[in-house]
Amino acid sequence: MSTYYIAHQGQQQGPFSIAEIEMKLNSEKLYWHDYIYDDKSEDWVFLMEFSALTKVFNKSFENPIRENPKLSKPESDPMKKRIWYVLKQNNNYGPFSKTELIQMLQGKTLHEFDFIWHNGMSAWKRLADVNEFSVSEIQAVFKAVKNNKDESGNSIFFRRKHVRAKLNSQAVVHDHKKIYKSVGVEISIGGAGLMIENAKFEKDQQIYLHIKPGQNVPAFNAICKIVSQKGNLYGVQFVKISGAAKSSITEFTNQFENKKAA
């Protein structure tokens, strides 16, 4: 029987079996945003991201996700198939089509840091880590949609989408009241994904960020706005950042995207 180590409130626990982890989740001795060490990826991941717990996670919602939902009408167009679920405020929403998710992404009601899932996926993933929503894939969608218009002549998509790259840099965040330790997990010239310890920031709240040097991204400061939050994972939009920092981030994210495409 496989057993796993858990990180809960900064303390390592275990090893536990999957059954024991389920019991602890049900009794709220563990939380879905606690970490489990995944031997396959050799990394710590959220319990909600761990494939062996996906079915349990999908049943934990107020509106549980059915494994094989019956579609009222079969849809052959992959852009219109409503198969995607979104995690927001610890609840699931959906199913949505790929087109709808791209529109939500562009309308900033969905962010690259948000978690999504469909029945063909083994576990929930951040949108930025799903190939169907990579920069190159979305650019291909734009080109494939003739004139970027629907049957009524309205625009289907608008072009924005900054190239994003995974980041593993230490950071410091403050709000003029308290200083928080943080780790950068993703970055673009428009914003970043941050794991911030023991913070309770509100959406649209302004914070101040200092990224420490690492991974070819130099140290820089930025004034940011909170745009999304799940557990201790925050999505921030850069409100004020230097031109030199933007240039370095652009070079770093382009290199990351080129490696993915290679």
ChimeraX commands (.cxc) that place a marker at each C-alpha (Angstrom):
marker #1 position 0.00,0.00,0.00 radius 0.5
marker #1 position 1.40,3.39,-1.00 radius 0.5
marker #1 position 1.78,6.01,1.71 radius 0.5
marker #1 position 2.39,9.74,1.43 radius 0.5
marker #1 position 3.77,12.64,3.44 radius 0.5
marker #1 position 1.61,15.72,4.04 radius 0.5
marker #1 position 2.55,19.32,4.84 radius 0.5
marker #1 position -0.12,20.87,7.08 radius 0.5
marker #1 position 0.27,24.34,8.60 radius 0.5
marker #1 position 4.00,24.25,7.95 radius 0.5
marker #1 position 4.52,20.84,9.60 radius 0.5
marker #1 position 5.29,17.57,7.83 radius 0.5
marker #1 position 3.03,14.67,8.80 radius 0.5
marker #1 position 2.73,11.02,7.83 radius 0.5
marker #1 position 3.20,8.82,6.03 radius 0.5
marker #1 position -0.53,8.20,5.45 radius 0.5
marker #1 position -2.45,5.96,3.10 radius 0.5
marker #1 position -4.99,7.47,0.70 radius 0.5
marker #1 position -7.80,6.14,2.92 radius 0.5
marker #1 position -6.28,7.84,5.97 radius 0.5
marker #1 position -5.92,11.10,4.04 radius 0.5
marker #1 position -9.59,10.92,3.00 radius 0.5
marker #1 position -10.61,10.44,6.64 radius 0.5
marker #1 position -8.55,13.43,7.73 radius 0.5
marker #1 position -10.05,15.57,4.95 radius 0.5
marker #1 position -13.58,14.56,5.96 radius 0.5
marker #1 position -12.86,15.41,9.60 radius 0.5
marker #1 position -11.13,18.69,8.57 radius 0.5
marker #1 position -7.86,17.65,10.12 radius 0.5
marker #1 position -6.42,18.27,6.66 radius 0.5
marker #1 position -7.48,20.77,3.99 radius 0.5
marker #1 position -7.51,20.60,0.22 radius 0.5
marker #1 position -4.87,23.35,0.07 radius 0.5
marker #1 position -2.46,21.34,2.21 radius 0.5
marker #1 position 0.45,19.76,0.37 radius 0.5
marker #1 position 1.22,16.14,-0.47 radius 0.5
marker #1 position 4.57,14.89,-1.73 radius 0.5
marker #1 position 4.08,13.41,-5.20 radius 0.5
marker #1 position 6.76,10.77,-5.90 radius 0.5
marker #1 position 6.08,10.90,-9.66 radius 0.5
marker #1 position 6.77,14.61,-10.05 radius 0.5
marker #1 position 9.19,14.64,-7.09 radius 0.5
marker #1 position 7.49,17.77,-5.80 radius 0.5
marker #1 position 4.94,18.98,-3.26 radius 0.5
marker #1 position 1.49,19.62,-4.77 radius 0.5
marker #1 position -1.92,20.61,-3.37 radius 0.5
marker #1 position -4.04,17.68,-2.24 radius 0.5
marker #1 position -6.66,18.90,-4.73 radius 0.5
marker #1 position -4.07,18.51,-7.54 radius 0.5
marker #1 position -3.16,14.93,-6.61 radius 0.5
marker #1 position -4.69,12.52,-9.12 radius 0.5
marker #1 position -5.44,9.76,-6.59 radius 0.5
marker #1 position -7.74,12.19,-4.75 radius 0.5
marker #1 position -9.50,13.76,-7.76 radius 0.5
marker #1 position -12.72,11.73,-7.42 radius 0.5
marker #1 position -12.91,12.54,-3.71 radius 0.5
marker #1 position -12.32,16.23,-4.40 radius 0.5
marker #1 position -15.03,16.32,-7.08 radius 0.5
marker #1 position -17.52,14.85,-4.60 radius 0.5
marker #1 position -16.61,17.38,-1.90 radius 0.5
marker #1 position -18.43,20.30,-3.52 radius 0.5
marker #1 position -21.88,21.59,-2.64 radius 0.5
marker #1 position -22.77,20.52,-6.18 radius 0.5
marker #1 position -20.65,17.38,-6.75 radius 0.5
marker #1 position -19.30,16.78,-10.24 radius 0.5
marker #1 position -20.65,13.65,-11.89 radius 0.5
marker #1 position -18.01,11.42,-13.46 radius 0.5
marker #1 position -19.87,10.87,-16.75 radius 0.5
marker #1 position -22.52,13.57,-17.15 radius 0.5
marker #1 position -25.09,13.05,-19.89 radius 0.5
marker #1 position -25.01,15.78,-22.51 radius 0.5
marker #1 position -28.39,16.95,-23.73 radius 0.5
marker #1 position -27.03,17.39,-27.25 radius 0.5
marker #1 position -23.80,15.91,-28.65 radius 0.5
marker #1 position -21.37,18.60,-29.84 radius 0.5
marker #1 position -18.74,17.83,-32.48 radius 0.5
marker #1 position -16.95,21.20,-32.34 radius 0.5
marker #1 position -14.23,20.93,-29.63 radius 0.5
marker #1 position -14.46,24.69,-29.06 radius 0.5
marker #1 position -18.14,24.37,-28.13 radius 0.5
marker #1 position -18.08,21.19,-26.04 radius 0.5
marker #1 position -19.10,22.07,-22.50 radius 0.5
marker #1 position -16.70,19.86,-20.58 radius 0.5
marker #1 position -14.63,22.31,-18.51 radius 0.5
marker #1 position -15.13,23.00,-14.80 radius 0.5
marker #1 position -13.63,25.97,-12.96 radius 0.5
marker #1 position -12.70,26.21,-9.27 radius 0.5
marker #1 position -13.74,29.50,-7.67 radius 0.5
marker #1 position -14.14,30.32,-3.97 radius 0.5
marker #1 position -13.81,26.63,-3.05 radius 0.5
marker #1 position -16.71,25.65,-5.31 radius 0.5
marker #1 position -16.93,24.33,-8.86 radius 0.5
marker #1 position -18.66,26.04,-11.76 radius 0.5
marker #1 position -19.48,24.63,-15.16 radius 0.5
marker #1 position -19.40,22.88,-17.41 radius 0.5
marker #1 position -18.11,25.52,-19.85 radius 0.5
marker #1 position -16.80,25.30,-23.40 radius 0.5
marker #1 position -13.24,26.15,-24.38 radius 0.5
marker #1 position -14.53,29.27,-26.14 radius 0.5
marker #1 position -16.28,30.41,-22.96 radius 0.5
marker #1 position -13.14,29.88,-20.86 radius 0.5
marker #1 position -11.04,31.95,-23.27 radius 0.5
marker #1 position -13.66,34.71,-23.16 radius 0.5
marker #1 position -13.70,34.54,-19.36 radius 0.5
marker #1 position -9.91,34.62,-19.30 radius 0.5
marker #1 position -9.86,37.71,-21.46 radius 0.5
marker #1 position -12.66,39.35,-19.49 radius 0.5
marker #1 position -10.64,38.74,-16.29 radius 0.5
marker #1 position -13.36,36.69,-14.62 radius 0.5
marker #1 position -10.96,33.75,-15.02 radius 0.5
marker #1 position -7.21,33.90,-14.49 radius 0.5
marker #1 position -4.20,31.80,-15.42 radius 0.5
marker #1 position -3.83,30.93,-11.74 radius 0.5
marker #1 position -7.32,29.43,-11.49 radius 0.5
marker #1 position -7.78,25.65,-11.45 radius 0.5
marker #1 position -9.73,23.87,-14.19 radius 0.5
marker #1 position -10.67,20.25,-14.93 radius 0.5
marker #1 position -12.57,17.99,-17.29 radius 0.5
marker #1 position -13.32,14.25,-17.26 radius 0.5
marker #1 position -10.30,13.46,-19.42 radius 0.5
marker #1 position -7.85,14.94,-16.90 radius 0.5
marker #1 position -6.39,12.92,-14.05 radius 0.5
marker #1 position -6.29,15.93,-11.71 radius 0.5
marker #1 position -7.17,19.61,-11.43 radius 0.5
marker #1 position -4.53,21.93,-12.88 radius 0.5
marker #1 position -3.88,25.63,-13.06 radius 0.5
marker #1 position -5.13,26.94,-16.39 radius 0.5
marker #1 position -1.60,28.09,-17.27 radius 0.5
marker #1 position -0.42,24.45,-17.04 radius 0.5
marker #1 position -3.09,23.07,-19.40 radius 0.5
marker #1 position -1.88,22.73,-22.99 radius 0.5
marker #1 position -5.27,23.67,-24.46 radius 0.5
marker #1 position -4.85,27.17,-23.02 radius 0.5
marker #1 position -1.18,27.81,-23.76 radius 0.5
marker #1 position -0.27,31.06,-25.50 radius 0.5
marker #1 position 0.51,29.26,-28.77 radius 0.5
marker #1 position -2.78,27.31,-28.64 radius 0.5
marker #1 position -4.87,30.43,-28.04 radius 0.5
marker #1 position -3.04,32.25,-30.81 radius 0.5
marker #1 position -3.89,29.32,-33.11 radius 0.5
marker #1 position -7.54,29.63,-32.06 radius 0.5
marker #1 position -7.52,33.32,-32.99 radius 0.5
marker #1 position -6.16,32.50,-36.44 radius 0.5
marker #1 position -8.65,29.70,-36.97 radius 0.5
marker #1 position -11.68,31.86,-36.19 radius 0.5
marker #1 position -12.50,33.62,-39.45 radius 0.5
marker #1 position -12.49,37.40,-38.93 radius 0.5
marker #1 position -12.82,36.80,-35.18 radius 0.5
marker #1 position -16.63,37.18,-35.51 radius 0.5
marker #1 position -19.63,35.04,-34.59 radius 0.5
marker #1 position -22.73,34.48,-36.74 radius 0.5
marker #1 position -24.17,37.81,-35.59 radius 0.5
marker #1 position -21.04,39.70,-36.53 radius 0.5
marker #1 position -19.92,40.23,-32.93 radius 0.5
marker #1 position -16.31,39.76,-31.85 radius 0.5
marker #1 position -15.68,36.34,-30.32 radius 0.5
marker #1 position -12.30,37.10,-28.80 radius 0.5
marker #1 position -10.11,40.11,-28.23 radius 0.5
marker #1 position -6.37,39.78,-28.33 radius 0.5
marker #1 position -4.49,40.23,-25.09 radius 0.5
marker #1 position -2.87,37.38,-23.16 radius 0.5
marker #1 position 0.65,37.95,-21.89 radius 0.5
marker #1 position 3.12,35.10,-22.21 radius 0.5
marker #1 position 3.50,33.51,-18.78 radius 0.5
marker #1 position 6.31,31.41,-17.35 radius 0.5
marker #1 position 6.75,29.28,-14.27 radius 0.5
marker #1 position 8.85,31.00,-11.64 radius 0.5
marker #1 position 10.49,29.81,-8.44 radius 0.5
marker #1 position 11.81,32.93,-6.76 radius 0.5
marker #1 position 11.61,34.11,-3.18 radius 0.5
marker #1 position 9.66,37.32,-2.66 radius 0.5
marker #1 position 8.55,39.73,0.05 radius 0.5
marker #1 position 5.10,41.34,0.13 radius 0.5
marker #1 position 3.80,44.12,2.38 radius 0.5
marker #1 position 0.66,46.21,2.70 radius 0.5
marker #1 position 2.09,49.07,4.84 radius 0.5
marker #1 position 0.99,47.10,7.91 radius 0.5
marker #1 position 2.77,43.76,7.79 radius 0.5
marker #1 position 5.51,41.99,5.84 radius 0.5
marker #1 position 4.80,38.54,4.37 radius 0.5
marker #1 position 7.12,35.88,3.00 radius 0.5
marker #1 position 6.19,34.74,-0.47 radius 0.5
marker #1 position 7.28,32.50,-3.35 radius 0.5
marker #1 position 6.66,33.45,-6.98 radius 0.5
marker #1 position 5.14,30.56,-8.97 radius 0.5
marker #1 position 4.35,32.30,-12.29 radius 0.5
marker #1 position 5.16,35.60,-13.93 radius 0.5
marker #1 position 4.38,37.73,-16.99 radius 0.5
marker #1 position 4.85,41.40,-17.81 radius 0.5
marker #1 position 1.26,41.89,-16.65 radius 0.5
marker #1 position 1.37,40.16,-13.28 radius 0.5
marker #1 position 2.40,37.16,-11.22 radius 0.5
marker #1 position 1.18,34.20,-9.20 radius 0.5
marker #1 position 2.38,34.24,-5.60 radius 0.5
marker #1 position 2.20,31.81,-2.70 radius 0.5
marker #1 position 1.89,34.17,0.31 radius 0.5
marker #1 position 2.06,32.78,3.83 radius 0.5
marker #1 position -0.60,33.70,6.42 radius 0.5
marker #1 position -2.09,36.54,4.37 radius 0.5
marker #1 position -5.74,37.59,4.11 radius 0.5
marker #1 position -5.77,40.03,1.23 radius 0.5
marker #1 position -8.99,41.13,-0.46 radius 0.5
marker #1 position -9.64,41.34,-4.20 radius 0.5
marker #1 position -8.49,44.71,-5.64 radius 0.5
marker #1 position -6.35,45.38,-2.55 radius 0.5
marker #1 position -3.05,47.11,-3.32 radius 0.5
marker #1 position 0.14,45.45,-2.13 radius 0.5
marker #1 position 3.85,46.05,-2.59 radius 0.5
marker #1 position 6.04,43.30,-4.00 radius 0.5
marker #1 position 9.80,42.74,-3.96 radius 0.5
marker #1 position 10.98,39.81,-6.08 radius 0.5
marker #1 position 14.41,38.51,-5.13 radius 0.5
marker #1 position 16.84,37.63,-7.96 radius 0.5
marker #1 position 16.68,34.13,-9.44 radius 0.5
marker #1 position 16.09,32.10,-12.63 radius 0.5
marker #1 position 17.46,34.90,-14.86 radius 0.5
marker #1 position 14.89,37.34,-13.47 radius 0.5
marker #1 position 16.66,40.18,-11.61 radius 0.5
marker #1 position 15.38,41.65,-8.37 radius 0.5
marker #1 position 12.62,44.21,-8.87 radius 0.5
marker #1 position 9.88,46.05,-7.01 radius 0.5
marker #1 position 6.29,46.46,-8.13 radius 0.5
marker #1 position 3.04,47.94,-6.91 radius 0.5
marker #1 position 0.35,45.29,-7.44 radius 0.5
marker #1 position -3.38,44.71,-7.22 radius 0.5
marker #1 position -4.90,41.43,-6.03 radius 0.5
marker #1 position -7.01,39.90,-8.82 radius 0.5
marker #1 position -7.61,36.35,-7.57 radius 0.5
marker #1 position -7.09,34.18,-4.52 radius 0.5
marker #1 position -7.36,30.49,-3.59 radius 0.5
marker #1 position -5.95,29.46,-0.25 radius 0.5
marker #1 position -2.52,31.05,-0.03 radius 0.5
marker #1 position -2.18,31.33,-3.83 radius 0.5
marker #1 position -2.74,34.89,-5.06 radius 0.5
marker #1 position -2.87,36.29,-8.56 radius 0.5
marker #1 position -1.61,39.87,-8.78 radius 0.5
marker #1 position -1.66,42.44,-11.55 radius 0.5
marker #1 position 1.28,44.82,-11.85 radius 0.5
marker #1 position 0.08,48.40,-11.41 radius 0.5
marker #1 position 3.52,50.00,-11.46 radius 0.5
marker #1 position 6.75,48.33,-12.56 radius 0.5
marker #1 position 9.96,49.62,-14.14 radius 0.5
marker #1 position 10.70,49.33,-17.85 radius 0.5
marker #1 position 13.92,47.43,-17.09 radius 0.5
marker #1 position 11.96,44.84,-15.10 radius 0.5
marker #1 position 9.42,44.46,-17.93 radius 0.5
marker #1 position 12.24,43.86,-20.43 radius 0.5
marker #1 position 13.81,41.17,-18.24 radius 0.5
marker #1 position 10.45,39.47,-17.64 radius 0.5
marker #1 position 9.63,39.53,-21.36 radius 0.5
marker #1 position 12.96,37.89,-22.21 radius 0.5
marker #1 position 12.47,35.26,-19.49 radius 0.5
marker #1 position 8.88,34.39,-20.48 radius 0.5
marker #1 position 9.74,34.22,-24.19 radius 0.5
marker #1 position 12.59,31.80,-23.44 radius 0.5
marker #1 position 10.18,29.69,-21.37 radius 0.5
marker #1 position 7.58,29.62,-24.16 radius 0.5
marker #1 position 10.20,28.70,-26.77 radius 0.5
marker #1 position 11.35,25.77,-24.65 radius 0.5
marker #1 position 7.75,24.52,-24.34 radius 0.5
marker #1 position 7.29,24.75,-28.11 radius 0.5
marker #1 position 10.57,22.95,-28.87 radius 0.5
marker link #1:1,2 radius 0.2
marker link #1:2,3 radius 0.2
marker link #1:3,4 radius 0.2
marker link #1:4,5 radius 0.2
marker link #1:5,6 radius 0.2
marker link #1:6,7 radius 0.2
marker link #1:7,8 radius 0.2
marker link #1:8,9 radius 0.2
marker link #1:9,10 radius 0.2
marker link #1:10,11 radius 0.2
marker link #1:11,12 radius 0.2
marker link #1:12,13 radius 0.2
marker link #1:13,14 radius 0.2
marker link #1:14,15 radius 0.2
marker link #1:15,16 radius 0.2
marker link #1:16,17 radius 0.2
marker link #1:17,18 radius 0.2
marker link #1:18,19 radius 0.2
marker link #1:19,20 radius 0.2
marker link #1:20,21 radius 0.2
marker link #1:21,22 radius 0.2
marker link #1:22,23 radius 0.2
marker link #1:23,24 radius 0.2
marker link #1:24,25 radius 0.2
marker link #1:25,26 radius 0.2
marker link #1:26,27 radius 0.2
marker link #1:27,28 radius 0.2
marker link #1:28,29 radius 0.2
marker link #1:29,30 radius 0.2
marker link #1:30,31 radius 0.2
marker link #1:31,32 radius 0.2
marker link #1:32,33 radius 0.2
marker link #1:33,34 radius 0.2
marker link #1:34,35 radius 0.2
marker link #1:35,36 radius 0.2
marker link #1:36,37 radius 0.2
marker link #1:37,38 radius 0.2
marker link #1:38,39 radius 0.2
marker link #1:39,40 radius 0.2
marker link #1:40,41 radius 0.2
marker link #1:41,42 radius 0.2
marker link #1:42,43 radius 0.2
marker link #1:43,44 radius 0.2
marker link #1:44,45 radius 0.2
marker link #1:45,46 radius 0.2
marker link #1:46,47 radius 0.2
marker link #1:47,48 radius 0.2
marker link #1:48,49 radius 0.2
marker link #1:49,50 radius 0.2
marker link #1:50,51 radius 0.2
marker link #1:51,52 radius 0.2
marker link #1:52,53 radius 0.2
marker link #1:53,54 radius 0.2
marker link #1:54,55 radius 0.2
marker link #1:55,56 radius 0.2
marker link #1:56,57 radius 0.2
marker link #1:57,58 radius 0.2
marker link #1:58,59 radius 0.2
marker link #1:59,60 radius 0.2
marker link #1:60,61 radius 0.2
marker link #1:61,62 radius 0.2
marker link #1:62,63 radius 0.2
marker link #1:63,64 radius 0.2
marker link #1:64,65 radius 0.2
marker link #1:65,66 radius 0.2
marker link #1:66,67 radius 0.2
marker link #1:67,68 radius 0.2
marker link #1:68,69 radius 0.2
marker link #1:69,70 radius 0.2
marker link #1:70,71 radius 0.2
marker link #1:71,72 radius 0.2
marker link #1:72,73 radius 0.2
marker link #1:73,74 radius 0.2
marker link #1:74,75 radius 0.2
marker link #1:75,76 radius 0.2
marker link #1:76,77 radius 0.2
marker link #1:77,78 radius 0.2
marker link #1:78,79 radius 0.2
marker link #1:79,80 radius 0.2
marker link #1:80,81 radius 0.2
marker link #1:81,82 radius 0.2
marker link #1:82,83 radius 0.2
marker link #1:83,84 radius 0.2
marker link #1:84,85 radius 0.2
marker link #1:85,86 radius 0.2
marker link #1:86,87 radius 0.2
marker link #1:87,88 radius 0.2
marker link #1:88,89 radius 0.2
marker link #1:89,90 radius 0.2
marker link #1:90,91 radius 0.2
marker link #1:91,92 radius 0.2
marker link #1:92,93 radius 0.2
marker link #1:93,94 radius 0.2
marker link #1:94,95 radius 0.2
marker link #1:95,96 radius 0.2
marker link #1:96,97 radius 0.2
marker link #1:97,98 radius 0.2
marker link #1:98,99 radius 0.2
marker link #1:99,100 radius 0.2
marker link #1:100,101 radius 0.2
marker link #1:101,102 radius 0.2
marker link #1:102,103 radius 0.2
marker link #1:103,104 radius 0.2
marker link #1:104,105 radius 0.2
marker link #1:105,106 radius 0.2
marker link #1:106,107 radius 0.2
marker link #1:107,108 radius 0.2
marker link #1:108,109 radius 0.2
marker link #1:109,110 radius 0.2
marker link #1:110,111 radius 0.2
marker link #1:111,112 radius 0.2
marker link #1:112,113 radius 0.2
marker link #1:113,114 radius 0.2
marker link #1:114,115 radius 0.2
marker link #1:115,116 radius 0.2
marker link #1:116,117 radius 0.2
marker link #1:117,118 radius 0.2
marker link #1:118,119 radius 0.2
marker link #1:119,120 radius 0.2
marker link #1:120,121 radius 0.2
marker link #1:121,122 radius 0.2
marker link #1:122,123 radius 0.2
marker link #1:123,124 radius 0.2
marker link #1:124,125 radius 0.2
marker link #1:125,126 radius 0.2
marker link #1:126,127 radius 0.2
marker link #1:127,128 radius 0.2
marker link #1:128,129 radius 0.2
marker link #1:129,130 radius 0.2
marker link #1:130,131 radius 0.2
marker link #1:131,132 radius 0.2
marker link #1:132,133 radius 0.2
marker link #1:133,134 radius 0.2
marker link #1:134,135 radius 0.2
marker link #1:135,136 radius 0.2
marker link #1:136,137 radius 0.2
marker link #1:137,138 radius 0.2
marker link #1:138,139 radius 0.2
marker link #1:139,140 radius 0.2
marker link #1:140,141 radius 0.2
marker link #1:141,142 radius 0.2
marker link #1:142,143 radius 0.2
marker link #1:143,144 radius 0.2
marker link #1:144,145 radius 0.2
marker link #1:145,146 radius 0.2
marker link #1:146,147 radius 0.2
marker link #1:147,148 radius 0.2
marker link #1:148,149 radius 0.2
marker link #1:149,150 radius 0.2
marker link #1:150,151 radius 0.2
marker link #1:151,152 radius 0.2
marker link #1:152,153 radius 0.2
marker link #1:153,154 radius 0.2
marker link #1:154,155 radius 0.2
marker link #1:155,156 radius 0.2
marker link #1:156,157 radius 0.2
marker link #1:157,158 radius 0.2
marker link #1:158,159 radius 0.2
marker link #1:159,160 radius 0.2
marker link #1:160,161 radius 0.2
marker link #1:161,162 radius 0.2
marker link #1:162,163 radius 0.2
marker link #1:163,164 radius 0.2
marker link #1:164,165 radius 0.2
marker link #1:165,166 radius 0.2
marker link #1:166,167 radius 0.2
marker link #1:167,168 radius 0.2
marker link #1:168,169 radius 0.2
marker link #1:169,170 radius 0.2
marker link #1:170,171 radius 0.2
marker link #1:171,172 radius 0.2
marker link #1:172,173 radius 0.2
marker link #1:173,174 radius 0.2
marker link #1:174,175 radius 0.2
marker link #1:175,176 radius 0.2
marker link #1:176,177 radius 0.2
marker link #1:177,178 radius 0.2
marker link #1:178,179 radius 0.2
marker link #1:179,180 radius 0.2
marker link #1:180,181 radius 0.2
marker link #1:181,182 radius 0.2
marker link #1:182,183 radius 0.2
marker link #1:183,184 radius 0.2
marker link #1:184,185 radius 0.2
marker link #1:185,186 radius 0.2
marker link #1:186,187 radius 0.2
marker link #1:187,188 radius 0.2
marker link #1:188,189 radius 0.2
marker link #1:189,190 radius 0.2
marker link #1:190,191 radius 0.2
marker link #1:191,192 radius 0.2
marker link #1:192,193 radius 0.2
marker link #1:193,194 radius 0.2
marker link #1:194,195 radius 0.2
marker link #1:195,196 radius 0.2
marker link #1:196,197 radius 0.2
marker link #1:197,198 radius 0.2
marker link #1:198,199 radius 0.2
marker link #1:199,200 radius 0.2
marker link #1:200,201 radius 0.2
marker link #1:201,202 radius 0.2
marker link #1:202,203 radius 0.2
marker link #1:203,204 radius 0.2
marker link #1:204,205 radius 0.2
marker link #1:205,206 radius 0.2
marker link #1:206,207 radius 0.2
marker link #1:207,208 radius 0.2
marker link #1:208,209 radius 0.2
marker link #1:209,210 radius 0.2
marker link #1:210,211 radius 0.2
marker link #1:211,212 radius 0.2
marker link #1:212,213 radius 0.2
marker link #1:213,214 radius 0.2
marker link #1:214,215 radius 0.2
marker link #1:215,216 radius 0.2
marker link #1:216,217 radius 0.2
marker link #1:217,218 radius 0.2
marker link #1:218,219 radius 0.2
marker link #1:219,220 radius 0.2
marker link #1:220,221 radius 0.2
marker link #1:221,222 radius 0.2
marker link #1:222,223 radius 0.2
marker link #1:223,224 radius 0.2
marker link #1:224,225 radius 0.2
marker link #1:225,226 radius 0.2
marker link #1:226,227 radius 0.2
marker link #1:227,228 radius 0.2
marker link #1:228,229 radius 0.2
marker link #1:229,230 radius 0.2
marker link #1:230,231 radius 0.2
marker link #1:231,232 radius 0.2
marker link #1:232,233 radius 0.2
marker link #1:233,234 radius 0.2
marker link #1:234,235 radius 0.2
marker link #1:235,236 radius 0.2
marker link #1:236,237 radius 0.2
marker link #1:237,238 radius 0.2
marker link #1:238,239 radius 0.2
marker link #1:239,240 radius 0.2
marker link #1:240,241 radius 0.2
marker link #1:241,242 radius 0.2
marker link #1:242,243 radius 0.2
marker link #1:243,244 radius 0.2
marker link #1:244,245 radius 0.2
marker link #1:245,246 radius 0.2
marker link #1:246,247 radius 0.2
marker link #1:247,248 radius 0.2
marker link #1:248,249 radius 0.2
marker link #1:249,250 radius 0.2
marker link #1:250,251 radius 0.2
marker link #1:251,252 radius 0.2
marker link #1:252,253 radius 0.2
marker link #1:253,254 radius 0.2
marker link #1:254,255 radius 0.2
marker link #1:255,256 radius 0.2
marker link #1:256,257 radius 0.2
marker link #1:257,258 radius 0.2
marker link #1:258,259 radius 0.2
marker link #1:259,260 radius 0.2
marker link #1:260,261 radius 0.2
marker link #1:261,262 radius 0.2
view
